[in-house]
Amino acid sequence: MAKLKLDLHDIYNKGHLIDRDLERIIDEAIEKKIKTVEIIPGKGSGQLKKKVLRFLDQKQIKQKYHRIDKDSKNFGRIFVYFKF
């Protein structure tokens, strides 16, 4: 199963890049009809994960995907699922 992966470790402190990369990977998933995107904000303080979840919760973004799932075994991972 094809999936896209976005690791935010390298840009964790660059807010504008994070939003840009999140938007880019969501659009890429839609364009290529890839059903799963794995986003890795990492464990850290949890601030980056909260930022990612806030981004995904925006109305214009929320309508692009089907659902999200926080990995219960790995706190530092979020899955975004698409339906085509």
Biopython code that builds the backbone (N, CA, C, O; Angstrom):
import numpy as np
from Bio.PDB.StructureBuilder import StructureBuilder

atoms = [
    (1, "MET", "N", (0.847, -1.185, 0.000)),
    (1, "MET", "CA", (0.000, 0.000, 0.000)),
    (1, "MET", "C", (0.893, 1.249, 0.000)),
    (1, "MET", "O", (1.788, 1.391, 0.833)),
    (2, "ALA", "N", (0.634, 2.119, -0.923)),
    (2, "ALA", "CA", (1.418, 3.353, -1.004)),
    (2, "ALA", "C", (0.992, 4.304, 0.113)),
    (2, "ALA", "O", (-0.193, 4.451, 0.412)),
    (3, "LYS", "N", (1.978, 4.937, 0.713)),
    (3, "LYS", "CA", (1.650, 5.986, 1.668)),
    (3, "LYS", "C", (2.742, 7.041, 1.618)),
    (3, "LYS", "O", (3.880, 6.764, 1.239)),
    (4, "LEU", "N", (2.381, 8.231, 2.000)),
    (4, "LEU", "CA", (3.344, 9.326, 2.048)),
    (4, "LEU", "C", (3.735, 9.536, 3.506)),
    (4, "LEU", "O", (2.956, 9.273, 4.423)),
    (5, "LYS", "N", (4.943, 10.011, 3.692)),
    (5, "LYS", "CA", (5.448, 10.212, 5.048)),
    (5, "LYS", "C", (6.058, 11.604, 5.137)),
    (5, "LYS", "O", (6.813, 12.021, 4.259)),
    (6, "LEU", "N", (5.725, 12.316, 6.202)),
    (6, "LEU", "CA", (6.288, 13.646, 6.434)),
    (6, "LEU", "C", (6.888, 13.664, 7.834)),
    (6, "LEU", "O", (6.173, 13.572, 8.832)),
    (7, "ASP", "N", (8.203, 13.783, 7.892)),
    (7, "ASP", "CA", (8.902, 13.839, 9.169)),
    (7, "ASP", "C", (9.225, 15.299, 9.466)),
    (7, "ASP", "O", (9.957, 15.947, 8.718)),
    (8, "LEU", "N", (8.682, 15.802, 10.546)),
    (8, "LEU", "CA", (8.836, 17.223, 10.882)),
    (8, "LEU", "C", (10.016, 17.510, 11.805)),
    (8, "LEU", "O", (10.203, 18.651, 12.228)),
    (9, "HIS", "N", (10.809, 16.500, 12.122)),
    (9, "HIS", "CA", (11.929, 16.711, 13.047)),
    (9, "HIS", "C", (12.855, 17.862, 12.632)),
    (9, "HIS", "O", (13.303, 18.644, 13.471)),
    (10, "ASP", "N", (13.132, 17.953, 11.332)),
    (10, "ASP", "CA", (14.111, 18.952, 10.870)),
    (10, "ASP", "C", (13.582, 20.380, 10.882)),
    (10, "ASP", "O", (14.369, 21.326, 10.920)),
    (11, "ILE", "N", (12.259, 20.552, 10.850)),
    (11, "ILE", "CA", (11.716, 21.914, 10.760)),
    (11, "ILE", "C", (10.817, 22.236, 11.952)),
    (11, "ILE", "O", (9.979, 23.135, 11.884)),
    (12, "TYR", "N", (11.001, 21.495, 13.040)),
    (12, "TYR", "CA", (10.095, 21.628, 14.191)),
    (12, "TYR", "C", (9.955, 23.057, 14.716)),
    (12, "TYR", "O", (8.940, 23.402, 15.321)),
    (13, "ASN", "N", (10.976, 23.887, 14.484)),
    (13, "ASN", "CA", (10.919, 25.246, 15.034)),
    (13, "ASN", "C", (10.651, 26.292, 13.953)),
    (13, "ASN", "O", (10.856, 27.484, 14.181)),
    (14, "LYS", "N", (10.198, 25.859, 12.789)),
    (14, "LYS", "CA", (9.923, 26.792, 11.698)),
    (14, "LYS", "C", (8.449, 26.673, 11.302)),
    (14, "LYS", "O", (8.094, 25.965, 10.360)),
    (15, "GLY", "N", (7.610, 27.383, 12.044)),
    (15, "GLY", "CA", (6.157, 27.265, 11.893)),
    (15, "GLY", "C", (5.645, 27.394, 10.472)),
    (15, "GLY", "O", (4.805, 26.602, 10.044)),
    (16, "HIS", "N", (6.138, 28.383, 9.729)),
    (16, "HIS", "CA", (5.624, 28.612, 8.369)),
    (16, "HIS", "C", (5.966, 27.448, 7.449)),
    (16, "HIS", "O", (5.191, 27.122, 6.549)),
    (17, "LEU", "N", (7.121, 26.815, 7.666)),
    (17, "LEU", "CA", (7.504, 25.659, 6.843)),
    (17, "LEU", "C", (6.631, 24.450, 7.167)),
    (17, "LEU", "O", (6.296, 23.656, 6.288)),
    (18, "ILE", "N", (6.275, 24.328, 8.429)),
    (18, "ILE", "CA", (5.444, 23.196, 8.845)),
    (18, "ILE", "C", (4.093, 23.252, 8.129)),
    (18, "ILE", "O", (3.654, 22.262, 7.543)),
    (19, "ASP", "N", (3.443, 24.406, 8.179)),
    (19, "ASP", "CA", (2.149, 24.540, 7.499)),
    (19, "ASP", "C", (2.287, 24.286, 6.006)),
    (19, "ASP", "O", (1.449, 23.616, 5.402)),
    (20, "ARG", "N", (3.339, 24.821, 5.418)),
    (20, "ARG", "CA", (3.550, 24.646, 3.976)),
    (20, "ARG", "C", (3.746, 23.165, 3.627)),
    (20, "ARG", "O", (3.171, 22.667, 2.659)),
    (21, "ASP", "N", (4.553, 22.476, 4.414)),
    (21, "ASP", "CA", (4.811, 21.058, 4.143)),
    (21, "ASP", "C", (3.579, 20.195, 4.386)),
    (21, "ASP", "O", (3.329, 19.245, 3.644)),
    (22, "LEU", "N", (2.808, 20.521, 5.422)),
    (22, "LEU", "CA", (1.577, 19.763, 5.684)),
    (22, "LEU", "C", (0.612, 19.926, 4.514)),
    (22, "LEU", "O", (0.027, 18.955, 4.034)),
    (23, "GLU", "N", (0.457, 21.155, 4.070)),
    (23, "GLU", "CA", (-0.441, 21.419, 2.942)),
    (23, "GLU", "C", (0.045, 20.692, 1.681)),
    (23, "GLU", "O", (-0.746, 20.106, 0.942)),
    (24, "ARG", "N", (1.347, 20.742, 1.457)),
    (24, "ARG", "CA", (1.928, 20.114, 0.266)),
    (24, "ARG", "C", (1.690, 18.602, 0.273)),
    (24, "ARG", "O", (1.329, 18.024, -0.753)),
    (25, "ILE", "N", (1.888, 17.972, 1.412)),
    (25, "ILE", "CA", (1.767, 16.507, 1.436)),
    (25, "ILE", "C", (0.308, 16.072, 1.322)),
    (25, "ILE", "O", (0.016, 15.022, 0.749)),
    (26, "ILE", "N", (-0.602, 16.867, 1.860)),
    (26, "ILE", "CA", (-2.028, 16.549, 1.725)),
    (26, "ILE", "C", (-2.458, 16.685, 0.266)),
    (26, "ILE", "O", (-3.169, 15.831, -0.264)),
    (27, "ASP", "N", (-2.018, 17.766, -0.377)),
    (27, "ASP", "CA", (-2.352, 17.954, -1.794)),
    (27, "ASP", "C", (-1.735, 16.859, -2.663)),
    (27, "ASP", "O", (-2.350, 16.401, -3.626)),
    (28, "GLU", "N", (-0.522, 16.447, -2.317)),
    (28, "GLU", "CA", (0.144, 15.384, -3.071)),
    (28, "GLU", "C", (-0.611, 14.061, -2.931)),
    (28, "GLU", "O", (-0.768, 13.323, -3.903)),
    (29, "ALA", "N", (-1.073, 13.771, -1.723)),
    (29, "ALA", "CA", (-1.833, 12.537, -1.489)),
    (29, "ALA", "C", (-3.105, 12.536, -2.340)),
    (29, "ALA", "O", (-3.460, 11.519, -2.935)),
    (30, "ILE", "N", (-3.782, 13.678, -2.393)),
    (30, "ILE", "CA", (-5.013, 13.783, -3.174)),
    (30, "ILE", "C", (-4.703, 13.623, -4.659)),
    (30, "ILE", "O", (-5.375, 12.877, -5.372)),
    (31, "GLU", "N", (-3.686, 14.326, -5.106)),
    (31, "GLU", "CA", (-3.297, 14.287, -6.517)),
    (31, "GLU", "C", (-2.933, 12.868, -6.969)),
    (31, "GLU", "O", (-3.299, 12.446, -8.066)),
    (32, "LYS", "N", (-2.215, 12.143, -6.116)),
    (32, "LYS", "CA", (-1.751, 10.797, -6.476)),
    (32, "LYS", "C", (-2.685, 9.700, -5.973)),
    (32, "LYS", "O", (-2.413, 8.511, -6.138)),
    (33, "LYS", "N", (-3.797, 10.120, -5.352)),
    (33, "LYS", "CA", (-4.773, 9.178, -4.789)),
    (33, "LYS", "C", (-4.122, 8.182, -3.814)),
    (33, "LYS", "O", (-4.361, 6.976, -3.869)),
    (34, "ILE", "N", (-3.307, 8.727, -2.941)),
    (34, "ILE", "CA", (-2.661, 7.919, -1.908)),
    (34, "ILE", "C", (-3.531, 8.025, -0.654)),
    (34, "ILE", "O", (-3.850, 9.121, -0.195)),
    (35, "LYS", "N", (-3.902, 6.880, -0.117)),
    (35, "LYS", "CA", (-4.916, 6.865, 0.941)),
    (35, "LYS", "C", (-4.392, 7.167, 2.337)),
    (35, "LYS", "O", (-5.177, 7.494, 3.227)),
    (36, "THR", "N", (-3.082, 7.064, 2.550)),
    (36, "THR", "CA", (-2.551, 7.263, 3.895)),
    (36, "THR", "C", (-1.342, 8.199, 3.881)),
    (36, "THR", "O", (-0.420, 8.043, 3.081)),
    (37, "VAL", "N", (-1.376, 9.166, 4.784)),
    (37, "VAL", "CA", (-0.220, 10.027, 5.010)),
    (37, "VAL", "C", (0.174, 9.858, 6.469)),
    (37, "VAL", "O", (-0.660, 9.973, 7.367)),
    (38, "GLU", "N", (1.453, 9.584, 6.693)),
    (38, "GLU", "CA", (1.975, 9.465, 8.050)),
    (38, "GLU", "C", (2.749, 10.740, 8.353)),
    (38, "GLU", "O", (3.685, 11.096, 7.636)),
    (39, "ILE", "N", (2.355, 11.419, 9.414)),
    (39, "ILE", "CA", (3.036, 12.653, 9.817)),
    (39, "ILE", "C", (3.758, 12.354, 11.132)),
    (39, "ILE", "O", (3.170, 11.813, 12.069)),
    (40, "ILE", "N", (5.032, 12.712, 11.184)),
    (40, "ILE", "CA", (5.832, 12.428, 12.374)),
    (40, "ILE", "C", (6.280, 13.748, 13.015)),
    (40, "ILE", "O", (7.306, 14.319, 12.645)),
    (41, "PRO", "N", (5.485, 14.216, 13.987)),
    (41, "PRO", "CA", (5.920, 15.420, 14.700)),
    (41, "PRO", "C", (6.968, 15.067, 15.750)),
    (41, "PRO", "O", (7.628, 15.956, 16.289)),
    (42, "GLY", "N", (7.125, 13.790, 16.042)),
    (42, "GLY", "CA", (8.079, 13.379, 17.063)),
    (42, "GLY", "C", (7.465, 13.507, 18.450)),
    (42, "GLY", "O", (6.358, 14.024, 18.602)),
    (43, "LYS", "N", (8.167, 13.047, 19.431)),
    (43, "LYS", "CA", (7.606, 13.025, 20.782)),
    (43, "LYS", "C", (7.764, 14.378, 21.469)),
    (43, "LYS", "O", (6.766, 15.035, 21.762)),
    (44, "GLY", "N", (8.959, 14.792, 21.724)),
    (44, "GLY", "CA", (9.216, 16.116, 22.294)),
    (44, "GLY", "C", (8.239, 16.541, 23.371)),
    (44, "GLY", "O", (7.815, 15.733, 24.198)),
    (45, "SER", "N", (7.885, 17.828, 23.352)),
    (45, "SER", "CA", (7.001, 18.377, 24.388)),
    (45, "SER", "C", (5.536, 18.211, 24.025)),
    (45, "SER", "O", (4.655, 18.462, 24.848)),
    (46, "GLY", "N", (5.274, 17.789, 22.796)),
    (46, "GLY", "CA", (3.888, 17.661, 22.364)),
    (46, "GLY", "C", (3.366, 18.903, 21.662)),
    (46, "GLY", "O", (2.267, 18.891, 21.108)),
    (47, "GLN", "N", (4.151, 19.977, 21.682)),
    (47, "GLN", "CA", (3.703, 21.227, 21.044)),
    (47, "GLN", "C", (3.561, 21.081, 19.535)),
    (47, "GLN", "O", (2.603, 21.584, 18.948)),
    (48, "LEU", "N", (4.503, 20.399, 18.913)),
    (48, "LEU", "CA", (4.467, 20.232, 17.462)),
    (48, "LEU", "C", (3.267, 19.373, 17.064)),
    (48, "LEU", "O", (2.592, 19.653, 16.074)),
    (49, "LYS", "N", (3.012, 18.330, 17.845)),
    (49, "LYS", "CA", (1.852, 17.471, 17.564)),
    (49, "LYS", "C", (0.563, 18.298, 17.652)),
    (49, "LYS", "O", (-0.329, 18.161, 16.814)),
    (50, "LYS", "N", (0.477, 19.155, 18.673)),
    (50, "LYS", "CA", (-0.709, 20.006, 18.825)),
    (50, "LYS", "C", (-0.845, 20.930, 17.617)),
    (50, "LYS", "O", (-1.947, 21.147, 17.114)),
    (51, "LYS", "N", (0.271, 21.467, 17.161)),
    (51, "LYS", "CA", (0.251, 22.359, 15.991)),
    (51, "LYS", "C", (-0.259, 21.608, 14.755)),
    (51, "LYS", "O", (-1.070, 22.137, 13.995)),
    (52, "VAL", "N", (0.217, 20.383, 14.560)),
    (52, "VAL", "CA", (-0.217, 19.568, 13.418)),
    (52, "VAL", "C", (-1.717, 19.294, 13.525)),
    (52, "VAL", "O", (-2.444, 19.416, 12.538)),
    (53, "LEU", "N", (-2.177, 18.928, 14.709)),
    (53, "LEU", "CA", (-3.602, 18.632, 14.891)),
    (53, "LEU", "C", (-4.457, 19.878, 14.668)),
    (53, "LEU", "O", (-5.547, 19.791, 14.102)),
    (54, "ARG", "N", (-3.967, 21.038, 15.111)),
    (54, "ARG", "CA", (-4.697, 22.297, 14.857)),
    (54, "ARG", "C", (-4.763, 22.570, 13.367)),
    (54, "ARG", "O", (-5.800, 22.984, 12.849)),
    (55, "PHE", "N", (-3.647, 22.337, 12.674)),
    (55, "PHE", "CA", (-3.610, 22.535, 11.219)),
    (55, "PHE", "C", (-4.656, 21.635, 10.556)),
    (55, "PHE", "O", (-5.438, 22.089, 9.720)),
    (56, "LEU", "N", (-4.662, 20.362, 10.936)),
    (56, "LEU", "CA", (-5.577, 19.393, 10.322)),
    (56, "LEU", "C", (-7.032, 19.693, 10.653)),
    (56, "LEU", "O", (-7.938, 19.254, 9.944)),
    (57, "ASP", "N", (-7.255, 20.439, 11.727)),
    (57, "ASP", "CA", (-8.611, 20.742, 12.170)),
    (57, "ASP", "C", (-9.213, 21.967, 11.462)),
    (57, "ASP", "O", (-10.398, 22.259, 11.627)),
    (58, "GLN", "N", (-8.407, 22.671, 10.687)),
    (58, "GLN", "CA", (-8.936, 23.832, 9.965)),
    (58, "GLN", "C", (-9.971, 23.373, 8.942)),
    (58, "GLN", "O", (-9.799, 22.354, 8.273)),
    (59, "LYS", "N", (-11.049, 24.150, 8.837)),
    (59, "LYS", "CA", (-12.167, 23.750, 7.981)),
    (59, "LYS", "C", (-11.734, 23.415, 6.550)),
    (59, "LYS", "O", (-12.140, 22.391, 6.001)),
    (60, "GLN", "N", (-10.915, 24.276, 5.949)),
    (60, "GLN", "CA", (-10.538, 24.066, 4.537)),
    (60, "GLN", "C", (-9.619, 22.855, 4.357)),
    (60, "GLN", "O", (-9.531, 22.302, 3.261)),
    (61, "ILE", "N", (-8.940, 22.445, 5.419)),
    (61, "ILE", "CA", (-8.079, 21.266, 5.354)),
    (61, "ILE", "C", (-8.904, 20.023, 5.672)),
    (61, "ILE", "O", (-8.775, 18.988, 5.017)),
    (62, "LYS", "N", (-9.750, 20.147, 6.685)),
    (62, "LYS", "CA", (-10.558, 19.014, 7.155)),
    (62, "LYS", "C", (-11.401, 18.402, 6.035)),
    (62, "LYS", "O", (-11.620, 17.191, 6.007)),
    (63, "GLN", "N", (-11.869, 19.239, 5.119)),
    (63, "GLN", "CA", (-12.718, 18.714, 4.046)),
    (63, "GLN", "C", (-11.935, 17.920, 3.012)),
    (63, "GLN", "O", (-12.529, 17.270, 2.152)),
    (64, "LYS", "N", (-10.616, 17.963, 3.085)),
    (64, "LYS", "CA", (-9.789, 17.243, 2.109)),
    (64, "LYS", "C", (-9.556, 15.784, 2.487)),
    (64, "LYS", "O", (-9.295, 14.954, 1.616)),
    (65, "TYR", "N", (-9.648, 15.460, 3.783)),
    (65, "TYR", "CA", (-9.337, 14.085, 4.187)),
    (65, "TYR", "C", (-10.530, 13.420, 4.863)),
    (65, "TYR", "O", (-11.506, 14.073, 5.231)),
    (66, "HIS", "N", (-10.423, 12.111, 5.014)),
    (66, "HIS", "CA", (-11.519, 11.316, 5.578)),
    (66, "HIS", "C", (-11.465, 11.293, 7.107)),
    (66, "HIS", "O", (-12.452, 11.613, 7.769)),
    (67, "ARG", "N", (-10.317, 10.916, 7.664)),
    (67, "ARG", "CA", (-10.183, 10.886, 9.127)),
    (67, "ARG", "C", (-8.708, 10.897, 9.519)),
    (67, "ARG", "O", (-7.828, 10.663, 8.691)),
    (68, "ILE", "N", (-8.458, 11.173, 10.798)),
    (68, "ILE", "CA", (-7.092, 11.081, 11.300)),
    (68, "ILE", "C", (-7.059, 10.093, 12.456)),
    (68, "ILE", "O", (-8.073, 9.824, 13.099)),
    (69, "ASP", "N", (-5.888, 9.572, 12.698)),
    (69, "ASP", "CA", (-5.703, 8.557, 13.710)),
    (69, "ASP", "C", (-4.372, 8.828, 14.404)),
    (69, "ASP", "O", (-3.333, 8.936, 13.753)),
    (70, "LYS", "N", (-4.414, 8.938, 15.728)),
    (70, "LYS", "CA", (-3.164, 9.101, 16.471)),
    (70, "LYS", "C", (-2.678, 7.700, 16.815)),
    (70, "LYS", "O", (-3.436, 6.890, 17.347)),
    (71, "ASP", "N", (-1.453, 7.423, 16.521)),
    (71, "ASP", "CA", (-0.881, 6.102, 16.784)),
    (71, "ASP", "C", (-0.844, 5.845, 18.293)),
    (71, "ASP", "O", (-0.171, 6.561, 19.034)),
    (72, "SER", "N", (-1.563, 4.831, 18.733)),
    (72, "SER", "CA", (-1.630, 4.564, 20.171)),
    (72, "SER", "C", (-0.315, 3.998, 20.708)),
    (72, "SER", "O", (-0.020, 4.138, 21.895)),
    (73, "LYS", "N", (0.470, 3.364, 19.845)),
    (73, "LYS", "CA", (1.738, 2.780, 20.289)),
    (73, "LYS", "C", (2.899, 3.775, 20.208)),
    (73, "LYS", "O", (3.898, 3.644, 20.916)),
    (74, "ASN", "N", (2.746, 4.772, 19.328)),
    (74, "ASN", "CA", (3.826, 5.738, 19.133)),
    (74, "ASN", "C", (3.245, 7.142, 19.185)),
    (74, "ASN", "O", (2.649, 7.609, 18.215)),
    (75, "PHE", "N", (3.417, 7.811, 20.311)),
    (75, "PHE", "CA", (2.860, 9.144, 20.544)),
    (75, "PHE", "C", (3.270, 10.129, 19.447)),
    (75, "PHE", "O", (2.539, 11.074, 19.152)),
    (76, "GLY", "N", (4.436, 9.905, 18.849)),
    (76, "GLY", "CA", (4.979, 10.862, 17.880)),
    (76, "GLY", "C", (4.539, 10.645, 16.453)),
    (76, "GLY", "O", (5.238, 11.058, 15.527)),
    (77, "ARG", "N", (3.389, 10.001, 16.245)),
    (77, "ARG", "CA", (2.932, 9.718, 14.882)),
    (77, "ARG", "C", (1.449, 9.999, 14.721)),
    (77, "ARG", "O", (0.647, 9.695, 15.604)),
    (78, "ILE", "N", (1.093, 10.584, 13.581)),
    (78, "ILE", "CA", (-0.319, 10.834, 13.258)),
    (78, "ILE", "C", (-0.534, 10.311, 11.850)),
    (78, "ILE", "O", (0.282, 10.551, 10.960)),
    (79, "PHE", "N", (-1.630, 9.597, 11.648)),
    (79, "PHE", "CA", (-1.991, 9.122, 10.320)),
    (79, "PHE", "C", (-3.190, 9.907, 9.802)),
    (79, "PHE", "O", (-4.145, 10.157, 10.537)),
    (80, "VAL", "N", (-3.131, 10.290, 8.544)),
    (80, "VAL", "CA", (-4.244, 10.977, 7.893)),
    (80, "VAL", "C", (-4.732, 10.064, 6.787)),
    (80, "VAL", "O", (-3.945, 9.634, 5.944)),
    (81, "TYR", "N", (-6.027, 9.763, 6.779)),
    (81, "TYR", "CA", (-6.600, 8.845, 5.802)),
    (81, "TYR", "C", (-7.493, 9.580, 4.816)),
    (81, "TYR", "O", (-8.237, 10.492, 5.177)),
    (82, "PHE", "N", (-7.400, 9.159, 3.568)),
    (82, "PHE", "CA", (-8.190, 9.754, 2.490)),
    (82, "PHE", "C", (-9.088, 8.688, 1.884)),
    (82, "PHE", "O", (-8.754, 7.503, 1.889)),
    (83, "LYS", "N", (-10.231, 9.120, 1.361)),
    (83, "LYS", "CA", (-11.129, 8.202, 0.636)),
    (83, "LYS", "C", (-11.259, 8.716, -0.779)),
    (83, "LYS", "O", (-11.502, 9.902, -1.001)),
    (84, "PHE", "N", (-11.097, 7.818, -1.734)),
    (84, "PHE", "CA", (-11.247, 8.224, -3.142)),
    (84, "PHE", "C", (-12.292, 7.377, -3.815)),
    (84, "PHE", "O", (-12.566, 7.561, -5.001)),
]
sb = StructureBuilder()
sb.init_structure("model")
sb.init_model(0)
sb.init_chain("A")
sb.init_seg("    ")
for serial, (resi, resn, name, xyz) in enumerate(atoms, 1):
    if name == "N":
        sb.init_residue(resn, " ", resi, " ")
    sb.init_atom(name, np.array(xyz, "f"), 0.0, 1.0, " ", f" {name:<3s}", serial, name[0])
structure = sb.get_structure()
